[in-house]
Amino acid sequence: MSPGRGGSPRTARRITASSLRDLVRDRLATPLGADFQIGLSTKDLHRVSDVIVPVFDVDPSVLDRGSAAYRTFTGPAFSAGAANTADWRAADLGAANGHGNAASVADVLSPLVTGSGAGPSLRPDTVDLIFREQSNGVDLVNGLHVRWGIGFALPDRRTLPWLPGGRIAFWGGWGGSMAIADIDRRMTISYVMNRMDADLLGSSRAAAYVGAVYDVVRGSR
């Protein structure tokens, strides 16, 4: 198991009266049979792999002290190695503390593409909301050009040139992990790892694996 990403615990509790940890477990992971959880349970500690921190880590000293990036990376300062601590692993941190493997990340995205199939699914009109563009420009923290829908980034060659076009919702984790829901092709793709690259979004390994999947899909048609 390795750490991934999620949503807002406060929003989840306000809307459903459940913690994000419980919501993901009860509404997604358990019905889907996905080996995924927000905040690692004590009984699974022996299964988790340590993050191997990249040679490059965030160095706030090179940033403009008045920038959003500086305030983010110094409020407080942090290192990727924090993900290896017991407190981090146990915390309910939706944006940074999903634990699972690549298969389970793909599983929890599957309600976006399954329609009325088995297990939890979302109505097409709900999925359509993802693709209402909310912003399109340079992220003030990571410096990347990102086109945002609702809850997910949307394809843009300036963000990840190796993603194809179409109705694709995606995001990735610091170090190279990637989660993709391709609505048009009715498939999900996930790549996770414990040896981090220095990349803030995607990596050469993620690009190679995702590219191979799309090569197979194109070749089968």
FIKOLZA-1660 file (N, C-alpha, C; in steps of 0.1 Angstrom, whole numbers, plus 5000, padded with zeros to 4 digits):
% residues 221
   i   px   py   pz ch aa at
   1 5009 4988 5000  A  M  N
   1 5000 5000 5000  A  M CA
   1 5009 5012 5000  A  M  C
   2 5004 5023 4994  A  S  N
   2 5012 5035 4993  A  S CA
   2 5002 5047 4994  A  S  C
   3 5007 5059 4998  A  P  N
   3 4998 5070 5000  A  P CA
   3 4993 5076 4987  A  P  C
   4 4981 5082 4987  A  G  N
   4 4975 5088 4975  A  G CA
   4 4968 5101 4979  A  G  C
   5 4956 5103 4974  A  R  N
   5 4950 5115 4975  A  R CA
   5 4935 5114 4978  A  R  C
   6 4928 5125 4981  A  G  N
   6 4914 5124 4984  A  G CA
   6 4907 5137 4984  A  G  C
   7 4896 5139 4992  A  G  N
   7 4889 5152 4992  A  G CA
   7 4890 5158 5006  A  G  C
   8 4880 5166 5009  A  S  N
   8 4880 5175 5021  A  S CA
   8 4872 5168 5032  A  S  C
   9 4878 5164 5044  A  P  N
   9 4871 5159 5055  A  P CA
   9 4860 5168 5060  A  P  C
  10 4863 5181 5061  A  R  N
  10 4853 5190 5066  A  R CA
  10 4840 5191 5057  A  R  C
  11 4842 5191 5044  A  T  N
  11 4831 5191 5035  A  T CA
  11 4822 5178 5036  A  T  C
  12 4829 5167 5037  A  A  N
  12 4822 5154 5038  A  A CA
  12 4814 5154 5051  A  A  C
  13 4819 5159 5062  A  R  N
  13 4812 5158 5075  A  R CA
  13 4800 5168 5074  A  R  C
  14 4802 5180 5068  A  R  N
  14 4791 5189 5067  A  R CA
  14 4779 5184 5059  A  R  C
  15 4782 5177 5048  A  I  N
  15 4771 5172 5039  A  I CA
  15 4765 5159 5044  A  I  C
  16 4773 5150 5049  A  T  N
  16 4769 5136 5052  A  T CA
  16 4768 5133 5067  A  T  C
  17 4774 5142 5075  A  A  N
  17 4776 5139 5090  A  A CA
  17 4785 5128 5092  A  A  C
  18 4793 5123 5082  A  S  N
  18 4803 5113 5084  A  S CA
  18 4817 5119 5082  A  S  C
  19 4827 5113 5088  A  S  N
  19 4840 5117 5084  A  S CA
  19 4843 5112 5070  A  S  C
  20 4853 5118 5064  A  L  N
  20 4857 5114 5050  A  L CA
  20 4862 5100 5051  A  L  C
  21 4869 5096 5061  A  R  N
  21 4874 5083 5063  A  R CA
  21 4863 5073 5062  A  R  C
  22 4852 5075 5070  A  D  N
  22 4841 5066 5071  A  D CA
  22 4833 5066 5058  A  D  C
  23 4831 5078 5052  A  L  N
  23 4824 5080 5039  A  L CA
  23 4830 5071 5028  A  L  C
  24 4843 5073 5027  A  V  N
  24 4850 5065 5016  A  V CA
  24 4849 5050 5019  A  V  C
  25 4851 5046 5032  A  R  N
  25 4850 5032 5035  A  R CA
  25 4836 5026 5032  A  R  C
  26 4825 5033 5037  A  D  N
  26 4812 5028 5037  A  D CA
  26 4805 5030 5023  A  D  C
  27 4808 5041 5016  A  R  N
  27 4801 5044 5003  A  R CA
  27 4809 5039 4991  A  R  C
  28 4822 5038 4992  A  L  N
  28 4830 5034 4980  A  L CA
  28 4838 5021 4982  A  L  C
  29 4847 5021 4991  A  A  N
  29 4857 5010 4992  A  A CA
  29 4850 4997 4995  A  A  C
  30 4841 4997 5005  A  T  N
  30 4834 4984 5008  A  T CA
  30 4825 4979 4997  A  T  C
  31 4816 4987 4992  A  P  N
  31 4807 4982 4982  A  P CA
  31 4815 4978 4969  A  P  C
  32 4826 4985 4966  A  L  N
  32 4834 4982 4954  A  L CA
  32 4844 4970 4957  A  L  C
  33 4846 4966 4969  A  G  N
  33 4856 4956 4972  A  G CA
  33 4870 4962 4970  A  G  C
  34 4872 4975 4972  A  A  N
  34 4884 4982 4969  A  A CA
  34 4893 4982 4981  A  A  C
  35 4906 4978 4980  A  D  N
  35 4915 4978 4991  A  D CA
  35 4921 4992 4993  A  D  C
  36 4912 5001 4997  A  F  N
  36 4916 5015 4998  A  F CA
  36 4910 5022 5010  A  F  C
  37 4918 5031 5017  A  Q  N
  37 4913 5037 5029  A  Q CA
  37 4919 5051 5030  A  Q  C
  38 4911 5060 5036  A  I  N
  38 4917 5073 5040  A  I CA
  38 4922 5072 5055  A  I  C
  39 4934 5074 5057  A  G  N
  39 4940 5072 5070  A  G CA
  39 4942 5057 5072  A  G  C
  40 4954 5053 5075  A  L  N
  40 4957 5038 5076  A  L CA
  40 4952 5033 5089  A  L  C
  41 4945 5022 5089  A  S  N
  41 4941 5015 5101  A  S CA
  41 4953 5008 5107  A  S  C
  42 4953 5007 5121  A  T  N
  42 4964 5000 5128  A  T CA
  42 4966 4986 5123  A  T  C
  43 4956 4979 5120  A  K  N
  43 4958 4965 5115  A  K CA
  43 4965 4963 5102  A  K  C
  44 4965 4975 5094  A  D  N
  44 4972 4974 5081  A  D CA
  44 4986 4980 5081  A  D  C
  45 4991 4984 5092  A  L  N
  45 5004 4991 5093  A  L CA
  45 5015 4982 5087  A  L  C
  46 5014 4969 5089  A  H  N
  46 5024 4960 5084  A  H CA
  46 5024 4958 5069  A  H  C
  47 5014 4963 5063  A  R  N
  47 5012 4962 5048  A  R CA
  47 5017 4974 5040  A  R  C
  48 5020 4985 5047  A  V  N
  48 5023 4998 5040  A  V CA
  48 5038 4998 5037  A  V  C
  49 5041 5004 5026  A  S  N
  49 5055 5006 5022  A  S CA
  49 5059 5020 5025  A  S  C
  50 5072 5022 5030  A  D  N
  50 5077 5035 5032  A  D CA
  50 5079 5043 5019  A  D  C
  51 5076 5056 5019  A  V  N
  51 5079 5064 5008  A  V CA
  51 5094 5066 5007  A  V  C
  52 5100 5065 4995  A  I  N
  52 5114 5068 4993  A  I CA
  52 5114 5082 4987  A  I  C
  53 5119 5091 4995  A  V  N
  53 5119 5105 4992  A  V CA
  53 5128 5109 4981  A  V  C
  54 5123 5117 4971  A  P  N
  54 5131 5120 4960  A  P CA
  54 5143 5129 4963  A  P  C
  55 5153 5129 4955  A  V  N
  55 5165 5137 4957  A  V CA
  55 5161 5152 4958  A  V  C
  56 5152 5156 4950  A  F  N
  56 5146 5169 4951  A  F CA
  56 5135 5170 4961  A  F  C
  57 5136 5179 4970  A  D  N
  57 5125 5182 4979  A  D CA
  57 5122 5197 4978  A  D  C
  58 5111 5201 4983  A  V  N
  58 5107 5215 4982  A  V CA
  58 5117 5224 4990  A  V  C
  59 5123 5234 4984  A  D  N
  59 5132 5243 4991  A  D CA
  59 5126 5257 4991  A  D  C
  60 5119 5261 5001  A  P  N
  60 5112 5274 5002  A  P CA
  60 5121 5286 5000  A  P  C
  61 5134 5284 5003  A  S  N
  61 5143 5295 5002  A  S CA
  61 5145 5301 4988  A  S  C
  62 5141 5293 4978  A  V  N
  62 5143 5298 4964  A  V CA
  62 5130 5305 4960  A  V  C
  63 5120 5306 4968  A  L  N
  63 5107 5311 4964  A  L CA
  63 5105 5326 4968  A  L  C
  64 5098 5334 4961  A  D  N
  64 5094 5347 4965  A  D CA
  64 5086 5346 4978  A  D  C
  65 5091 5353 4988  A  R  N
  65 5084 5352 5002  A  R CA
  65 5070 5357 5002  A  R  C
  66 5066 5365 4992  A  G  N
  66 5052 5370 4991  A  G CA
  66 5043 5361 4983  A  G  C
  67 5049 5350 4977  A  S  N
  67 5041 5342 4968  A  S CA
  67 5032 5332 4975  A  S  C
  68 5022 5328 4968  A  A  N
  68 5013 5317 4973  A  A CA
  68 5021 5304 4975  A  A  C
  69 5031 5302 4967  A  A  N
  69 5039 5290 4968  A  A CA
  69 5047 5290 4981  A  A  C
  70 5053 5301 4984  A  Y  N
  70 5061 5302 4996  A  Y CA
  70 5052 5300 5009  A  Y  C
  71 5040 5307 5009  A  R  N
  71 5032 5305 5020  A  R CA
  71 5027 5291 5022  A  R  C
  72 5025 5284 5011  A  T  N
  72 5020 5270 5011  A  T CA
  72 5031 5261 5017  A  T  C
  73 5043 5263 5012  A  F  N
  73 5054 5254 5016  A  F CA
  73 5061 5257 5029  A  F  C
  74 5057 5268 5035  A  T  N
  74 5062 5272 5048  A  T CA
  74 5052 5273 5059  A  T  C
  75 5040 5268 5056  A  G  N
  75 5029 5270 5066  A  G CA
  75 5023 5257 5071  A  G  C
  76 5030 5248 5078  A  P  N
  76 5045 5249 5080  A  P CA
  76 5052 5242 5069  A  P  C
  77 5066 5243 5070  A  A  N
  77 5074 5235 5060  A  A CA
  77 5073 5220 5063  A  A  C
  78 5074 5213 5052  A  F  N
  78 5072 5198 5053  A  F CA
  78 5082 5191 5044  A  F  C
  79 5083 5178 5046  A  S  N
  79 5091 5169 5037  A  S CA
  79 5082 5157 5033  A  S  C
  80 5085 5152 5022  A  A  N
  80 5078 5139 5018  A  A CA
  80 5080 5128 5028  A  A  C
  81 5091 5128 5035  A  G  N
  81 5093 5118 5045  A  G CA
  81 5083 5118 5056  A  G  C
  82 5075 5128 5058  A  A  N
  82 5065 5128 5068  A  A CA
  82 5055 5117 5066  A  A  C
  83 5053 5113 5054  A  A  N
  83 5043 5102 5050  A  A CA
  83 5047 5089 5057  A  A  C
  84 5059 5088 5062  A  N  N
  84 5064 5075 5068  A  N CA
  84 5061 5075 5083  A  N  C
  85 5056 5085 5089  A  T  N
  85 5054 5086 5103  A  T CA
  85 5040 5080 5107  A  T  C
  86 5039 5075 5119  A  A  N
  86 5027 5069 5123  A  A CA
  86 5015 5079 5124  A  A  C
  87 5018 5091 5129  A  D  N
  87 5008 5101 5130  A  D CA
  87 5002 5105 5116  A  D  C
  88 5011 5106 5106  A  W  N
  88 5006 5109 5093  A  W CA
  88 4997 5098 5087  A  W  C
  89 5002 5086 5089  A  R  N
  89 4995 5075 5083  A  R CA
  89 4981 5073 5089  A  R  C
  90 4979 5077 5102  A  A  N
  90 4967 5075 5109  A  A CA
  90 4957 5086 5107  A  A  C
  91 4962 5098 5102  A  A  N
  91 4954 5110 5101  A  A CA
  91 4943 5109 5090  A  A  C
  92 4932 5117 5092  A  D  N
  92 4922 5118 5082  A  D CA
  92 4925 5130 5073  A  D  C
  93 4934 5128 5064  A  L  N
  93 4939 5138 5055  A  L CA
  93 4935 5135 5041  A  L  C
  94 4923 5139 5037  A  G  N
  94 4918 5135 5024  A  G CA
  94 4926 5139 5012  A  G  C
  95 4933 5150 5012  A  A  N
  95 4941 5155 5001  A  A CA
  95 4954 5148 5000  A  A  C
  96 4958 5140 5010  A  A  N
  96 4972 5135 5009  A  A CA
  96 4973 5121 5016  A  A  C
  97 4963 5115 5021  A  N  N
  97 4964 5103 5029  A  N CA
  97 4956 5092 5025  A  N  C
  98 4952 5091 5012  A  G  N
  98 4946 5078 5008  A  G CA
  98 4957 5067 5007  A  G  C
  99 4953 5056 5012  A  H  N
  99 4963 5044 5011  A  H CA
  99 4956 5033 5003  A  H  C
 100 4964 5028 4994  A  G  N
 100 4959 5017 4986  A  G CA
 100 4969 5013 4976  A  G  C
 101 4966 5004 4966  A  N  N
 101 4974 5001 4955  A  N CA
 101 4968 5006 4942  A  N  C
 102 4975 5004 4931  A  A  N
 102 4970 5009 4919  A  A CA
 102 4956 5004 4915  A  A  C
 103 4954 4991 4918  A  A  N
 103 4941 4985 4914  A  A CA
 103 4930 4992 4923  A  A  C
 104 4932 4994 4935  A  S  N
 104 4922 5000 4944  A  S CA
 104 4919 5014 4940  A  S  C
 105 4929 5022 4936  A  V  N
 105 4926 5036 4931  A  V CA
 105 4918 5036 4919  A  V  C
 106 4921 5026 4910  A  A  N
 106 4912 5025 4898  A  A CA
 106 4898 5021 4901  A  A  C
 107 4897 5012 4911  A  D  N
 107 4884 5008 4916  A  D CA
 107 4875 5019 4921  A  D  C
 108 4881 5028 4929  A  V  N
 108 4873 5038 4935  A  V CA
 108 4869 5049 4925  A  V  C
 109 4876 5049 4914  A  L  N
 109 4872 5058 4903  A  L CA
 109 4861 5052 4894  A  L  C
 110 4859 5039 4895  A  S  N
 110 4850 5032 4886  A  S CA
 110 4836 5037 4886  A  S  C
 111 4830 5043 4897  A  P  N
 111 4816 5048 4896  A  P CA
 111 4815 5059 4885  A  P  C
 112 4826 5065 4881  A  L  N
 112 4825 5076 4871  A  L CA
 112 4823 5070 4857  A  L  C
 113 4826 5058 4855  A  V  N
 113 4826 5052 4841  A  V CA
 113 4817 5040 4840  A  V  C
 114 4811 5035 4851  A  T  N
 114 4804 5023 4849  A  T CA
 114 4789 5025 4846  A  T  C
 115 4784 5037 4847  A  G  N
 115 4770 5039 4843  A  G CA
 115 4761 5032 4853  A  G  C
 116 4752 5023 4848  A  S  N
 116 4743 5016 4856  A  S CA
 116 4748 5002 4859  A  S  C
 117 4761 5000 4858  A  G  N
 117 4766 4986 4861  A  G CA
 117 4766 4983 4875  A  G  C
 118 4772 4972 4879  A  A  N
 118 4772 4967 4893  A  A CA
 118 4780 4976 4901  A  A  C
 119 4775 4977 4914  A  G  N
 119 4782 4986 4924  A  G CA
 119 4778 5000 4923  A  G  C
 120 4784 5009 4931  A  P  N
 120 4780 5023 4931  A  P CA
 120 4783 5029 4917  A  P  C
 121 4774 5038 4913  A  S  N
 121 4777 5045 4900  A  S CA
 121 4771 5059 4901  A  S  C
 122 4774 5068 4892  A  L  N
 122 4769 5081 4892  A  L CA
 122 4761 5083 4879  A  L  C
 123 4750 5091 4880  A  R  N
 123 4742 5094 4868  A  R CA
 123 4750 5102 4858  A  R  C
 124 4748 5100 4845  A  P  N
 124 4755 5107 4835  A  P CA
 124 4755 5122 4837  A  P  C
 125 4744 5128 4841  A  D  N
 125 4743 5142 4843  A  D CA
 125 4752 5147 4854  A  D  C
 126 4754 5138 4864  A  T  N
 126 4763 5141 4875  A  T CA
 126 4777 5141 4870  A  T  C
 127 4781 5131 4863  A  V  N
 127 4794 5130 4857  A  V CA
 127 4797 5142 4848  A  V  C
 128 4787 5147 4841  A  D  N
 128 4789 5158 4832  A  D CA
 128 4794 5170 4839  A  D  C
 129 4790 5172 4852  A  L  N
 129 4794 5183 4860  A  L CA
 129 4809 5185 4861  A  L  C
 130 4816 5173 4861  A  I  N
 130 4830 5173 4862  A  I CA
 130 4837 5182 4852  A  I  C
 131 4830 5182 4840  A  F  N
 131 4837 5188 4828  A  F CA
 131 4832 5203 4826  A  F  C
 132 4826 5209 4836  A  R  N
 132 4823 5223 4836  A  R CA
 132 4836 5230 4840  A  R  C
 133 4843 5236 4831  A  E  N
 133 4856 5242 4834  A  E CA
 133 4854 5254 4844  A  E  C
 134 4863 5253 4855  A  Q  N
 134 4862 5262 4866  A  Q CA
 134 4874 5272 4865  A  Q  C
 135 4885 5268 4860  A  S  N
 135 4897 5277 4858  A  S CA
 135 4906 5271 4848  A  S  C
 136 4914 5279 4842  A  N  N
 136 4924 5275 4832  A  N CA
 136 4935 5285 4832  A  N  C
 137 4946 5280 4838  A  G  N
 137 4958 5289 4839  A  G CA
 137 4969 5283 4847  A  G  C
 138 4978 5292 4851  A  V  N
 138 4990 5287 4858  A  V CA
 138 4987 5286 4873  A  V  C
 139 4989 5275 4879  A  D  N
 139 4987 5273 4893  A  D CA
 139 4997 5281 4901  A  D  C
 140 4993 5289 4911  A  L  N
 140 5002 5298 4918  A  L CA
 140 5011 5290 4928  A  L  C
 141 5008 5277 4931  A  V  N
 141 5016 5270 4940  A  V CA
 141 5026 5261 4932  A  V  C
 142 5021 5253 4923  A  N  N
 142 5030 5243 4916  A  N CA
 142 5036 5249 4903  A  N  C
 143 5031 5260 4899  A  G  N
 143 5036 5266 4887  A  G CA
 143 5032 5259 4874  A  G  C
 144 5024 5249 4874  A  L  N
 144 5019 5242 4862  A  L CA
 144 5007 5249 4856  A  L  C
 145 5005 5248 4843  A  H  N
 145 4993 5252 4837  A  H CA
 145 4983 5241 4839  A  H  C
 146 4972 5244 4846  A  V  N
 146 4962 5234 4849  A  V CA
 146 4948 5239 4845  A  V  C
 147 4940 5230 4838  A  R  N
 147 4926 5233 4835  A  R CA
 147 4918 5225 4844  A  R  C
 148 4910 5232 4853  A  W  N
 148 4902 5225 4863  A  W CA
 148 4888 5224 4859  A  W  C
 149 4882 5212 4861  A  G  N
 149 4868 5210 4861  A  G CA
 149 4863 5210 4876  A  G  C
 150 4853 5203 4879  A  I  N
 150 4848 5202 4893  A  I CA
 150 4854 5189 4899  A  I  C
 151 4864 5190 4908  A  G  N
 151 4870 5179 4915  A  G CA
 151 4881 5173 4908  A  G  C
 152 4883 5175 4895  A  F  N
 152 4894 5169 4887  A  F CA
 152 4900 5179 4878  A  F  C
 153 4913 5176 4874  A  A  N
 153 4919 5184 4863  A  A CA
 153 4914 5178 4850  A  A  C
 154 4914 5186 4839  A  L  N
 154 4910 5182 4826  A  L CA
 154 4921 5182 4816  A  L  C
 155 4921 5174 4806  A  P  N
 155 4933 5173 4797  A  P CA
 155 4936 5187 4791  A  P  C
 156 4949 5190 4790  A  D  N
 156 4955 5201 4784  A  D CA
 156 4969 5198 4781  A  D  C
 157 4973 5200 4768  A  R  N
 157 4987 5196 4764  A  R CA
 157 4998 5204 4772  A  R  C
 158 4994 5215 4778  A  R  N
 158 5004 5223 4786  A  R CA
 158 5006 5217 4799  A  R  C
 159 4996 5208 4804  A  T  N
 159 4997 5202 4817  A  T CA
 159 5005 5189 4816  A  T  C
 160 4999 5179 4808  A  L  N
 160 5005 5166 4806  A  L CA
 160 5003 5163 4791  A  L  C
 161 5014 5165 4783  A  P  N
 161 5013 5164 4769  A  P CA
 161 5010 5149 4764  A  P  C
 162 5012 5140 4773  A  W  N
 162 5010 5126 4770  A  W CA
 162 4996 5121 4772  A  W  C
 163 4987 5129 4777  A  L  N
 163 4973 5125 4779  A  L CA
 163 4966 5128 4766  A  L  C
 164 4957 5119 4761  A  P  N
 164 4949 5122 4749  A  P CA
 164 4938 5131 4753  A  P  C
 165 4931 5136 4742  A  G  N
 165 4919 5144 4744  A  G CA
 165 4907 5136 4748  A  G  C
 166 4896 5143 4749  A  G  N
 166 4883 5136 4752  A  G CA
 166 4879 5139 4767  A  G  C
 167 4869 5133 4771  A  R  N
 167 4863 5135 4785  A  R CA
 167 4871 5127 4794  A  R  C
 168 4882 5132 4799  A  I  N
 168 4891 5126 4808  A  I CA
 168 4892 5135 4821  A  I  C
 169 4890 5128 4832  A  A  N
 169 4892 5135 4845  A  A CA
 169 4904 5129 4852  A  A  C
 170 4913 5137 4857  A  F  N
 170 4925 5131 4863  A  F CA
 170 4931 5140 4874  A  F  C
 171 4940 5134 4882  A  W  N
 171 4949 5141 4890  A  W CA
 171 4960 5131 4894  A  W  C
 172 4971 5137 4900  A  G  N
 172 4982 5129 4904  A  G CA
 172 4988 5133 4917  A  G  C
 173 4997 5126 4922  A  G  N
 173 5003 5129 4935  A  G CA
 173 5018 5133 4933  A  G  C
 174 5023 5141 4942  A  W  N
 174 5037 5145 4942  A  W CA
 174 5045 5132 4942  A  W  C
 175 5054 5131 4932  A  G  N
 175 5063 5119 4931  A  G CA
 175 5060 5111 4919  A  G  C
 176 5048 5113 4913  A  G  N
 176 5045 5106 4900  A  G CA
 176 5033 5098 4899  A  G  C
 177 5026 5096 4910  A  S  N
 177 5014 5088 4910  A  S CA
 177 5003 5094 4901  A  S  C
 178 4994 5086 4895  A  M  N
 178 4984 5092 4886  A  M CA
 178 4971 5084 4887  A  M  C
 179 4960 5091 4886  A  A  N
 179 4947 5085 4886  A  A CA
 179 4939 5091 4875  A  A  C
 180 4933 5083 4866  A  I  N
 180 4926 5088 4854  A  I CA
 180 4913 5081 4853  A  I  C
 181 4902 5089 4850  A  A  N
 181 4889 5083 4847  A  A CA
 181 4886 5088 4833  A  A  C
 182 4886 5079 4823  A  D  N
 182 4884 5082 4809  A  D CA
 182 4869 5078 4806  A  D  C
 183 4861 5088 4806  A  I  N
 183 4846 5086 4805  A  I CA
 183 4843 5081 4791  A  I  C
 184 4849 5087 4780  A  D  N
 184 4846 5083 4767  A  D CA
 184 4850 5069 4764  A  D  C
 185 4861 5064 4769  A  R  N
 185 4866 5051 4767  A  R CA
 185 4862 5041 4778  A  R  C
 186 4854 5046 4788  A  R  N
 186 4848 5038 4798  A  R CA
 186 4859 5029 4805  A  R  C
 187 4870 5036 4810  A  M  N
 187 4880 5029 4817  A  M CA
 187 4887 5038 4827  A  M  C
 188 4893 5032 4837  A  T  N
 188 4901 5040 4847  A  T CA
 188 4915 5034 4846  A  T  C
 189 4925 5043 4849  A  I  N
 189 4939 5040 4849  A  I CA
 189 4945 5045 4861  A  I  C
 190 4953 5038 4868  A  S  N
 190 4960 5042 4880  A  S CA
 190 4975 5037 4880  A  S  C
 191 4983 5046 4885  A  Y  N
 191 4997 5042 4887  A  Y CA
 191 5001 5048 4901  A  Y  C
 192 5006 5040 4910  A  V  N
 192 5011 5044 4923  A  V CA
 192 5025 5038 4925  A  V  C
 193 5032 5044 4933  A  M  N
 193 5046 5039 4936  A  M CA
 193 5050 5044 4950  A  M  C
 194 5060 5037 4956  A  N  N
 194 5066 5043 4968  A  N CA
 194 5079 5050 4965  A  N  C
 195 5086 5047 4955  A  R  N
 195 5098 5055 4951  A  R CA
 195 5094 5067 4943  A  R  C
 196 5095 5078 4950  A  M  N
 196 5090 5091 4944  A  M CA
 196 5100 5096 4933  A  M  C
 197 5095 5102 4923  A  D  N
 197 5103 5110 4914  A  D CA
 197 5102 5125 4919  A  D  C
 198 5110 5134 4913  A  A  N
 198 5110 5147 4918  A  A CA
 198 5098 5155 4912  A  A  C
 199 5090 5149 4903  A  D  N
 199 5079 5156 4896  A  D CA
 199 5068 5160 4906  A  D  C
 200 5062 5171 4904  A  L  N
 200 5050 5175 4912  A  L CA
 200 5037 5169 4906  A  L  C
 201 5037 5166 4893  A  L  N
 201 5025 5160 4887  A  L CA
 201 5030 5151 4876  A  L  C
 202 5026 5138 4877  A  G  N
 202 5031 5129 4867  A  G CA
 202 5046 5126 4868  A  G  C
 203 5050 5117 4859  A  S  N
 203 5065 5114 4858  A  S CA
 203 5067 5106 4845  A  S  C
 204 5080 5104 4842  A  S  N
 204 5083 5096 4830  A  S CA
 204 5077 5082 4831  A  S  C
 205 5077 5076 4843  A  R  N
 205 5072 5063 4845  A  R CA
 205 5057 5063 4843  A  R  C
 206 5050 5073 4849  A  A  N
 206 5035 5073 4847  A  A CA
 206 5032 5075 4832  A  A  C
 207 5040 5084 4826  A  A  N
 207 5037 5086 4811  A  A CA
 207 5039 5074 4803  A  A  C
 208 5049 5066 4806  A  A  N
 208 5052 5053 4799  A  A CA
 208 5041 5043 4801  A  A  C
 209 5036 5042 4813  A  Y  N
 209 5026 5032 4816  A  Y CA
 209 5012 5036 4810  A  Y  C
 210 5009 5049 4812  A  V  N
 210 4996 5054 4807  A  V CA
 210 4996 5053 4791  A  V  C
 211 5007 5057 4785  A  G  N
 211 5009 5056 4771  A  G CA
 211 5007 5042 4766  A  G  C
 212 5012 5033 4773  A  A  N
 212 5011 5019 4769  A  A CA
 212 4996 5014 4769  A  A  C
 213 4989 5018 4779  A  V  N
 213 4975 5015 4780  A  V CA
 213 4967 5020 4768  A  V  C
 214 4970 5033 4765  A  Y  N
 214 4963 5039 4753  A  Y CA
 214 4967 5033 4740  A  Y  C
 215 4979 5029 4739  A  D  N
 215 4984 5022 4727  A  D CA
 215 4976 5009 4725  A  D  C
 216 4974 5001 4736  A  V  N
 216 4966 4989 4735  A  V CA
 216 4952 4992 4731  A  V  C
 217 4946 5002 4737  A  V  N
 217 4932 5006 4735  A  V CA
 217 4930 5010 4720  A  V  C
 218 4939 5018 4715  A  R  N
 218 4939 5022 4701  A  R CA
 218 4941 5010 4692  A  R  C
 219 4949 5001 4695  A  G  N
 219 4952 4989 4687  A  G CA
 219 4941 4979 4687  A  G  C
 220 4932 4980 4697  A  S  N
 220 4921 4970 4697  A  S CA
 220 4909 4974 4689  A  S  C
 221 4910 4986 4684  A  R  N
 221 4898 4992 4677  A  R CA
 221 4899 4990 4662  A  R  C
% end
